[in-house]
Structure formats: C-alpha cells, structure tokens
C-alpha cells in the first residue's frame, strides 16, 4: 500500500478524528424526541451525552499503549468495529438504559480514531509540520459540527431518531473500509514498544511529570471543555430559552464550526513563519476574553440572543487554533511514545469535558448563566494552565 498524499492523509485522519464530534452533534436535535419515544426524563436523555464524553475520556487510555505496541492499524480496526456494532445496538435500543449502555460502548470504540489520528500526525511530521497537518485535520473535522446537526434534523422527521444511529453505523463501516484500503501502517515494527503494564504506567507518570506536556494538555483541555459546555447547554439555551426551531438549530451550531475551520487555517499558515510556542500565548487570550464577555452578556442581558451568539462564536472558533498548537507543542518531544501521549492528552481533555457536563447539570437554573459561567471558567483555566505550567 503506497503512502497517501498529504491532502488525502488529512482527509482520512480528519474523518477518523471527527467520529467523536460527529457522533455527538448529529443526535443533539433529536434529544427531545428520544425522551418522548423512550418515556425518559430530560436528565436521563442528557445522561446519554455525558456517558459518551466519559467513554471518550477513558477509552483513549487503552488505545494509546496498544497502538504503540501493535501499530496504528490493528487497534483502529478493533475500535471501529466496536463503534459500528454499538451504533446498531443504539438504533435498536428499547429503553434509555440500553441506549446509555450502548452509547458508552460506542464511545469506547470511536475514541480509537481520535487517539490514533493524533499519533499518526506525530509519526509523519515534525513540530511545525504537525501544526500544519493538525490545522488541515481541523478543517475536515470542522465539517462535522456544521453538517451533523443538519443531517440529524433532516433525518428526524423522516426516519426518526433511530435513523440517526443507523447512519452512524454506516459511517463506522465506511471508515473500516477506508482504513483497510487507503491508510498504511505509519509505525514500523522496529519503532514499536514492548512495554508491559508497569512500563506503560511509568510512561504516563513521566508524561504527567513533564510540565510542558501537562501544561499544553490542560490548556487545550480546559478551553475545549468550554466547547463541551456549549454542546451540552446550547440545545436548552437556543431551542427552549430563545425559541430556535429544531430544524434551525444546526445552522447556528454550524456557524461556530465555520469559525473553527477558519481559525485552524489561519494558525496553520502563521505556524510556518512564527514558532508555535510564540503563537499560543497570543491565541489563548481570545477564549479568555470571549468567555468573560459571554458571561457578562448572560448575566446582564445586554445584547440579547445576538450577544450570546457573537461571544460564543469568538470562543468556540478559537478551538481551531488552540487544538493544533497544544497538540504539536505537547506531543512534540514525545515521538517515541506518541500513542500514549495522544491517549493521555485526549483523556485529560474529555475527562474535563465530562466534568464540565456534570457541573452544568448541577448548576442548571433555567437561564443561560450556568452555560456562560462554565465556559468563562474554562477560558480562565486554560489561560492559567498555559501561563503557569506550559512556560
């Protein structure tokens, strides 16, 4: 199998890394319909989202060491196979408990693509090249939040919420075929590790003890945590609080994804001329200020719904710049354990996301303030992590 072109590699890895957001965003418009169909409370249905975040967080711990030991392709086949089967079970779920369990398994399978996509980037590039390739991945991944809610909203009246999961099963099966035919192994046997459990724990301890790695992982993790708060809170804030129809929700959601794509391309170009370590300190100011402005808008009501949209856009768009920079800077010195480093970084990020979702549920008071407060807190925490740990 010949090595794919740079552009084709970005498309394949972007589609792999996009499995997580695609599987979340597509069924957001269907949350009320799922509750009605399965006679479940809103909290129980939101639990299917929180459990998915949790599965993405902890599943990544498994695939990192496996991919360092067995190469990148074999764990991908296992994970994507698990994801596809679980999507079918979701489509057939008779009650919300079965759906929740199947969503956990689906996340445990789907996170393989997210971990291994980052590891492959580290396999084939240096630090500057990693920023460029990660920025291209963000361009591909940015399509998911744009089209996924729209697809979900379009499928809902025709095929019901179960049709969404049948489509996700087709996505998983299609990615299995793509990996089999188009993605060669990027970690040759000579570079693979033969670590046992104790050695893997030693690697993780070393990574967590590396201020540079931990600082960049937490910087990205907290700022991305704000996006998870937006994902969890926006269906209520947009559709119930401000009366946005379910069919239009995807357009508002997609506008922020366009911002992610644009920011990713801008930072990818700048990184070819300016060192990533100099770019990140500038970039993290934007989510900090946007998050605080969002909180001010939610508390005072100044700007109304438009004010919320503008400040949310400024915050969420910067994920496209923060992600490539923190991944490249955090993983750059750890090429020998790229899989484990990628897994640990992803676990920290989605662990924060799961915590953010739980916190938002506790703080919910029928207004936009809890979502805004959590997003603002994530912006402050991300800025602080870079300032204190990553310098």
C-alpha positions as CSV (number, residue, x, y, z in Angstrom):
1,X,0.0,0.0,0.0
2,X,1.6,3.3,-1.1
3,X,1.7,6.3,1.3
4,X,-1.3,8.6,0.7
5,X,-0.7,12.2,-0.3
6,X,-0.6,14.9,2.3
7,X,-4.1,16.1,1.4
8,X,-5.5,12.5,1.4
9,X,-3.9,11.8,4.7
10,X,-5.5,14.9,6.2
11,X,-8.9,13.8,4.9
12,X,-8.6,10.3,6.3
13,X,-7.3,11.4,9.7
14,X,-9.8,14.2,9.9
15,X,-12.6,11.7,9.2
16,X,-11.2,9.5,12.0
17,X,-10.8,12.3,14.5
18,X,-14.3,13.6,13.6
19,X,-16.0,10.4,14.7
20,X,-16.4,11.7,18.2
21,X,-17.9,15.1,17.4
22,X,-20.0,13.7,14.6
23,X,-21.5,11.1,16.9
24,X,-22.3,13.8,19.4
25,X,-23.6,16.6,17.2
26,X,-25.8,14.5,14.9
27,X,-28.2,13.5,17.6
28,X,-28.4,16.8,19.5
29,X,-31.6,17.9,17.7
30,X,-33.2,14.5,18.5
31,X,-32.8,14.7,22.3
32,X,-36.4,15.8,22.9
33,X,-37.7,13.1,20.5
34,X,-35.6,10.4,22.2
35,X,-37.1,11.4,25.6
36,X,-40.6,11.2,24.2
37,X,-40.0,7.9,22.4
38,X,-38.4,6.1,25.3
39,X,-40.5,7.8,28.0
40,X,-37.4,9.2,29.6
41,X,-36.7,12.4,31.5
42,X,-34.6,15.2,30.1
43,X,-31.9,14.4,32.6
44,X,-31.8,10.7,31.6
45,X,-31.5,11.6,27.9
46,X,-28.8,14.1,28.7
47,X,-27.1,11.3,30.5
48,X,-26.5,9.5,27.2
49,X,-24.5,12.5,26.2
50,X,-22.5,12.6,29.4
51,X,-21.7,8.9,29.3
52,X,-20.4,9.4,25.7
53,X,-18.0,12.0,27.0
54,X,-16.9,9.6,29.8
55,X,-16.3,6.8,27.3
56,X,-14.3,9.0,25.1
57,X,-12.2,10.1,28.1
58,X,-11.3,6.7,29.5
59,X,-11.3,4.6,26.3
60,X,-8.4,6.6,24.9
61,X,-6.1,5.3,27.7
62,X,-6.4,1.8,26.2
63,X,-5.7,2.7,22.6
64,X,-2.6,4.7,23.1
65,X,-0.4,2.0,24.5
66,X,-2.0,-0.6,22.2
67,X,-1.1,1.5,19.2
68,X,2.5,2.0,20.4
69,X,2.8,-1.8,20.8
70,X,0.9,-3.2,17.9
71,X,1.0,-0.4,15.3
72,X,-1.7,2.0,14.3
73,X,-3.9,-0.1,12.0
74,X,-4.8,-3.1,14.2
75,X,-6.3,-1.0,17.1
76,X,-8.2,1.1,14.6
77,X,-9.9,-2.0,13.2
78,X,-10.9,-3.1,16.7
79,X,-12.2,0.3,17.8
80,X,-14.1,1.0,14.6
81,X,-15.7,-2.5,14.6
82,X,-16.8,-1.9,18.2
83,X,-18.2,1.5,17.3
84,X,-20.2,0.2,14.4
85,X,-21.8,-2.7,16.3
86,X,-22.6,-0.3,19.2
87,X,-24.3,2.1,16.8
88,X,-26.6,-0.7,15.6
89,X,-27.4,-1.5,19.2
90,X,-28.3,2.2,19.8
91,X,-30.6,2.1,16.8
92,X,-32.4,-0.9,18.3
93,X,-32.4,0.3,22.0
94,X,-35.8,-0.4,23.7
95,X,-35.3,2.0,26.6
96,X,-33.0,4.8,27.8
97,X,-30.9,2.5,29.9
98,X,-30.0,0.3,26.9
99,X,-29.3,3.4,24.9
100,X,-27.0,4.7,27.6
101,X,-25.0,1.5,27.8
102,X,-24.7,1.3,24.0
103,X,-23.5,4.9,23.8
104,X,-20.8,4.1,26.4
105,X,-19.6,1.2,24.2
106,X,-19.9,3.3,21.1
107,X,-17.6,5.9,22.6
108,X,-15.1,3.3,23.8
109,X,-14.8,2.2,20.1
110,X,-15.0,5.6,18.4
111,X,-12.2,7.1,20.5
112,X,-9.7,4.9,18.8
113,X,-9.8,7.1,15.7
114,X,-9.2,10.2,17.8
115,X,-6.2,8.8,19.6
116,X,-4.6,7.2,16.6
117,X,-5.2,10.2,14.3
118,X,-3.0,12.4,16.5
119,X,-0.4,9.6,16.9
120,X,-0.1,9.3,13.1
121,X,0.4,13.0,12.8
122,X,3.3,12.7,15.2
123,X,4.6,9.7,13.2
124,X,4.9,11.5,9.9
125,X,5.7,15.2,10.8
126,X,7.9,17.4,12.9
127,X,6.5,20.2,15.2
128,X,5.8,22.8,12.5
129,X,4.5,20.1,10.2
130,X,2.3,18.8,12.9
131,X,0.7,22.2,13.3
132,X,0.0,22.4,9.6
133,X,-1.4,18.9,9.4
134,X,-3.5,19.3,12.5
135,X,-4.9,22.5,11.1
136,X,-5.9,20.6,8.0
137,X,-7.5,18.0,10.2
138,X,-9.4,20.8,12.0
139,X,-10.7,21.8,8.5
140,X,-12.0,18.3,7.9
141,X,-13.3,17.9,11.5
142,X,-15.0,21.3,11.2
143,X,-17.4,19.9,8.7
144,X,-18.9,17.5,11.3
145,X,-20.4,20.2,13.6
146,X,-21.7,22.0,10.5
147,X,-23.4,19.1,8.8
148,X,-24.1,16.7,11.6
149,X,-26.9,18.7,13.3
150,X,-28.4,19.5,9.9
151,X,-28.3,15.8,8.9
152,X,-29.8,14.8,12.3
153,X,-32.5,17.5,11.9
154,X,-33.3,16.3,8.4
155,X,-33.4,12.6,9.3
156,X,-35.6,13.1,12.4
157,X,-39.0,13.8,10.7
158,X,-38.4,11.1,8.1
159,X,-36.6,8.2,9.8
160,X,-37.0,9.2,13.5
161,X,-34.1,9.3,16.0
162,X,-33.2,5.6,15.3
163,X,-32.3,6.5,11.7
164,X,-29.5,8.7,13.0
165,X,-27.8,5.8,14.7
166,X,-28.2,3.6,11.5
167,X,-26.4,6.3,9.6
168,X,-23.6,6.4,12.3
169,X,-23.3,2.6,11.9
170,X,-22.8,3.1,8.1
171,X,-20.1,5.8,8.9
172,X,-18.2,3.3,11.1
173,X,-18.4,0.6,8.5
174,X,-17.3,3.0,5.8
175,X,-14.3,4.1,7.8
176,X,-13.3,0.5,8.3
177,X,-13.2,0.1,4.5
178,X,-11.2,3.4,4.1
179,X,-8.6,2.3,6.7
180,X,-8.2,-1.2,5.1
181,X,-7.7,0.3,1.6
182,X,-6.1,3.6,2.0
183,X,-4.2,4.1,5.3
184,X,-0.8,2.3,5.5
185,X,0.9,1.5,8.8
186,X,2.9,4.5,10.0
187,X,4.6,2.8,12.9
188,X,7.0,0.1,11.6
189,X,7.8,-2.9,13.9
190,X,11.3,-1.5,14.6
191,X,9.8,1.5,16.4
192,X,7.1,-0.3,18.3
193,X,7.4,-0.7,22.1
194,X,7.0,-3.9,24.0
195,X,6.1,-2.3,27.3
196,X,4.1,-4.2,30.0
197,X,1.6,-2.6,32.3
198,X,4.2,-1.3,34.7
199,X,6.2,0.2,31.9
200,X,3.1,1.9,30.5
201,X,2.3,3.3,33.9
202,X,5.9,4.6,34.1
203,X,5.4,6.3,30.7
204,X,2.2,8.0,31.9
205,X,3.9,9.1,35.2
206,X,6.7,10.6,33.1
207,X,4.3,12.5,30.9
208,X,2.3,13.8,33.8
209,X,5.5,14.9,35.4
210,X,6.5,16.9,32.3
211,X,5.3,20.4,32.9
212,X,5.4,21.2,29.2
213,X,3.2,18.3,28.2
214,X,0.8,18.7,31.1
215,X,0.6,22.4,30.6
216,X,-0.3,22.2,27.0
217,X,-2.7,19.2,27.6
218,X,-4.6,21.2,30.3
219,X,-4.5,24.4,28.2
220,X,-6.2,22.6,25.4
221,X,-8.4,20.5,27.7
222,X,-9.9,23.4,29.6
223,X,-10.5,25.5,26.5
224,X,-12.1,22.6,24.7
225,X,-14.1,21.9,28.0
226,X,-15.8,25.3,27.2
227,X,-16.9,23.8,23.9
228,X,-18.3,20.8,25.7
229,X,-20.3,23.1,27.9
230,X,-21.6,24.8,24.8
231,X,-22.5,21.4,23.3
232,X,-24.4,20.4,26.4
233,X,-26.0,23.7,27.2
234,X,-26.9,25.1,23.8
235,X,-29.8,22.9,22.9
236,X,-31.6,24.2,26.0
237,X,-30.4,27.8,25.6
238,X,-31.1,28.0,21.9
239,X,-34.3,25.9,21.5
240,X,-36.1,26.2,24.8
241,X,-34.9,29.6,26.1
242,X,-34.8,31.5,22.9
243,X,-37.3,29.5,20.8
244,X,-35.0,28.4,18.0
245,X,-36.7,25.6,16.0
246,X,-35.0,22.2,16.0
247,X,-34.6,22.4,12.2
248,X,-32.7,25.7,12.5
249,X,-30.5,24.7,15.5
250,X,-28.0,23.1,13.2
251,X,-27.4,26.4,11.3
252,X,-26.4,28.3,14.5
253,X,-24.3,25.3,15.6
254,X,-22.7,25.1,12.2
255,X,-21.7,28.8,12.1
256,X,-19.4,28.2,15.1
257,X,-17.9,25.2,13.2
258,X,-17.1,27.5,10.3
259,X,-15.1,29.6,12.8
260,X,-13.2,26.6,14.0
261,X,-12.2,25.8,10.4
262,X,-11.2,29.4,9.6
263,X,-9.1,29.7,12.8
264,X,-7.4,26.4,12.1
265,X,-6.3,27.5,8.6
266,X,-5.1,30.9,9.8
267,X,-2.9,29.4,12.6
268,X,-1.7,26.7,10.2
269,X,-0.3,29.4,7.9
270,X,1.1,31.5,10.7
271,X,2.9,28.5,12.2
272,X,5.0,28.2,9.0
273,X,6.6,31.6,9.8
274,X,6.2,32.0,13.6
275,X,7.2,29.4,16.1
276,X,4.1,27.7,17.7
277,X,5.5,28.5,21.2
278,X,5.1,32.2,20.3
279,X,1.7,31.8,18.8
280,X,-0.1,30.0,21.7
281,X,0.4,32.8,24.3
282,X,-1.4,35.2,21.9
283,X,-4.2,32.8,20.9
284,X,-5.3,31.9,24.4
285,X,-6.3,35.4,25.2
286,X,-9.2,35.2,22.8
287,X,-11.2,32.5,24.6
288,X,-10.4,34.1,27.9
289,X,-11.9,37.4,26.9
290,X,-14.7,35.9,24.9
291,X,-15.7,33.7,27.8
292,X,-15.8,36.6,30.2
293,X,-17.8,38.7,27.7
294,X,-20.3,35.8,27.2
295,X,-20.8,35.6,31.0
296,X,-21.4,39.4,31.1
297,X,-24.0,39.1,28.3
298,X,-25.8,36.3,30.0
299,X,-25.9,38.0,33.4
300,X,-26.9,41.4,32.2
301,X,-29.0,40.5,29.2
302,X,-27.1,43.2,27.2
303,X,-27.1,42.2,23.5
304,X,-29.7,39.5,24.0
305,X,-29.6,36.4,21.8
306,X,-27.3,38.1,19.3
307,X,-24.8,39.0,22.1
308,X,-24.7,35.3,23.1
309,X,-24.2,34.2,19.5
310,X,-21.3,36.6,18.9
311,X,-19.4,35.8,22.1
312,X,-20.0,32.1,21.7
313,X,-18.6,32.3,18.1
314,X,-15.5,34.1,19.3
315,X,-14.8,31.4,22.0
316,X,-15.7,28.3,20.0
317,X,-13.9,29.4,16.8
318,X,-10.6,29.6,18.7
319,X,-10.7,25.8,19.3
320,X,-9.4,25.6,15.7
321,X,-6.3,27.5,16.7
322,X,-5.8,26.1,20.2
323,X,-6.0,22.4,19.2
324,X,-3.2,22.3,16.6
325,X,-0.9,24.3,18.8
326,X,-1.4,22.5,22.0
327,X,-1.2,19.0,20.4
328,X,2.0,19.9,18.4
329,X,3.7,21.6,21.4
330,X,2.7,19.0,24.0
331,X,3.4,15.9,21.9
332,X,6.5,17.2,20.0
333,X,9.2,15.9,22.4
334,X,7.4,12.5,22.9
335,X,7.6,10.8,19.5
336,X,8.7,7.5,20.9
337,X,5.5,7.2,22.9
338,X,3.2,9.2,20.6
339,X,0.3,6.8,21.1
340,X,0.4,7.0,24.9
341,X,0.9,10.8,24.8
342,X,-2.0,11.2,22.5
343,X,-4.2,9.0,24.6
344,X,-3.3,10.8,27.9
345,X,-3.9,14.2,26.2
346,X,-7.3,13.0,25.0
347,X,-8.2,11.5,28.3
348,X,-7.4,14.8,30.1
349,X,-9.4,16.7,27.5
350,X,-12.5,14.6,27.5
351,X,-12.3,14.0,31.3
352,X,-12.6,17.7,31.7
353,X,-15.5,17.6,29.2
354,X,-17.3,15.0,31.2
355,X,-16.8,17.0,34.4
356,X,-18.0,20.2,32.7
357,X,-21.1,18.4,31.5
358,X,-21.9,17.2,35.0
359,X,-21.2,20.6,36.5
360,X,-23.5,22.2,34.1
361,X,-26.3,19.8,35.0
362,X,-25.9,20.7,38.7
363,X,-25.8,24.5,38.0
364,X,-28.8,24.5,35.6
365,X,-31.3,27.2,36.7
366,X,-33.4,27.8,33.6
367,X,-31.2,30.6,32.3
368,X,-28.1,30.9,30.1
369,X,-25.9,31.9,33.0
370,X,-24.7,28.4,34.0
371,X,-23.5,27.6,30.5
372,X,-21.8,31.0,30.2
373,X,-20.2,30.8,33.7
374,X,-18.8,27.3,32.9
375,X,-17.4,28.5,29.5
376,X,-15.9,31.6,31.1
377,X,-14.3,29.4,33.8
378,X,-12.8,27.1,31.2
379,X,-11.3,30.1,29.4
380,X,-9.7,31.4,32.6
381,X,-8.4,27.9,33.5
382,X,-7.0,27.3,30.0
383,X,-5.2,30.7,30.1
384,X,-3.9,30.0,33.6
385,X,-2.6,26.5,32.7
386,X,-0.5,27.9,29.8
387,X,0.8,30.7,31.9
388,X,1.7,28.6,35.0
389,X,2.7,25.2,33.5
390,X,3.5,25.5,29.8
391,X,6.1,28.3,30.0
